[in-house]
Amino acid sequence: MKSHKFVILVLAPVFIIIATFQIIPIFLGLGISLFDYSPLNAHNTFVGFSNFTRLFKDPIFYKALAHTLYFGVFATGINLVLTLFIAQIISSFKSNRIRSGFRVIFFMPCVAPLAATGLVWRVMFDQRVGVINGILGKLFGMTPRAWLGEAGTVLPAIIVFSLWADIGYNIILFCAGIDGIPRDFYEAAVIDGAGPVSRFFRITLPLLARTTCFVLAMTMIFYFQSFAQFDIMQRDLGGPNDIGLVLSLFIYRTAFRYKNMGYASAISLGLFLVIMVFTIISQKLNKADWGY
């Protein structure tokens, strides 16, 4: 009984913080979505589910949703494949110094402020003075392009920057997962004549299922909520004709530019449901039931 009291006493502050800054704001946001709420209005009218009805009829919402899904799915998929490949290469080195050095190199962009690096990459993608156009022009003879101003290139360009900025986290996680796999499995596979590729697909990948499941869920949630890179790398919220508009930008623009907090809260709930659905699907598809 005393142990239970100690556990409750220790966990109570954590639960209070979670309730104050996560659970309660969710319900407050749901409540605001039922009003025509604006901080500039003296009285805010109760409109029921009118904001959600408007949401389902809003073509801009569907455009932002499509961009969010495109960015989230493609960025997550590329991130997982790339980080797992790099982590496997890093873990193949026998020297701890070499492994640690590579981990530090890939993790350094994660430490840099996203706002500062986003500004740098925006200049790099610039049509007139950007180094990317200069390199592509010299190597392949390509004409300069407005990477952040064209519908077909803005999202891939931001995906490239996002991958550069945060692959270090997942590389560290995958390296830790690979290092935690007992060496006995690999030694037995070598004796049986299994090559590096066979060992990766038959040993490393299956035994990284739990790590992969965690990385997939966290990366997808992070990319679906991405805001800073879209806000910084585009000169306008969503770019010309909303070519780079995602749900996070749509929420910000609706709430703070148009001061329509009620409708922004309805959009936020839509984004919450999208993230929840994809998280549940990723958990279902990545069930791992095994032990060393």
Secondary structure as GFF3:
##gff-version 3
##sequence-region A 1 292
A	DSSP	alpha_helix	2	18	.	.	.	ID=ss1
A	DSSP	pi_helix	19	23	.	.	.	ID=ss2
A	DSSP	alpha_helix	24	32	.	.	.	ID=ss3
A	DSSP	beta_strand	35	36	.	.	.	ID=ss4
A	DSSP	beta_strand	45	46	.	.	.	ID=ss5
A	DSSP	alpha_helix	50	57	.	.	.	ID=ss6
A	DSSP	alpha_helix	59	92	.	.	.	ID=ss7
A	DSSP	alpha_helix	96	111	.	.	.	ID=ss8
A	DSSP	alpha_helix	114	124	.	.	.	ID=ss9
A	DSSP	alpha_helix	131	140	.	.	.	ID=ss10
A	DSSP	alpha_helix	154	179	.	.	.	ID=ss11
A	DSSP	alpha_helix	183	191	.	.	.	ID=ss12
A	DSSP	alpha_helix	196	199	.	.	.	ID=ss13
A	DSSP	pi_helix	200	204	.	.	.	ID=ss14
A	DSSP	alpha_helix	205	207	.	.	.	ID=ss15
A	DSSP	alpha_helix	209	224	.	.	.	ID=ss16
A	DSSP	alpha_helix	228	233	.	.	.	ID=ss17
A	DSSP	three_ten_helix	240	242	.	.	.	ID=ss18
A	DSSP	alpha_helix	247	252	.	.	.	ID=ss19
A	DSSP	pi_helix	253	257	.	.	.	ID=ss20
A	DSSP	alpha_helix	261	285	.	.	.	ID=ss21
###
